[in-house]
Amino acid sequence: MSTAKKMLLALLALIVSIVYIALTFRLRKELGWWAFADCFALFMTVFTWLMSLVISNMIPHSGKLLAKIALIFGILFIISLIAEYIAYSTLF
């Protein structure tokens, strides 16, 4: 996949993550600060992935490092999503 397609996909994913945060904000606000863990991890995953694509043209080492950070945030997103699902199912 070319870099332009990857950047377009990353921008689309960033827009989708912002819409996800906006649509679920009211529910999460009532539950407390911990309910935003998956939103934060999702946003940081997409943002660091987009920045890794932008920076990799100028500084390849930094682009690779940001891609690794995006992968770590992606794993944290999955873990936080599972943890919040368990918390929601036990609370409600």
Secondary structure, DSSP 8 states (H G I E B T S, - for coil): --HHHHHHHHHHHHHHHHHHHHHTHHHHHHH-GGGGHHHHHHHHHHHHHHHHHHHHTT-HHHHHHHHHHHHHHHHHHHHHHHHHHHHHHHH-
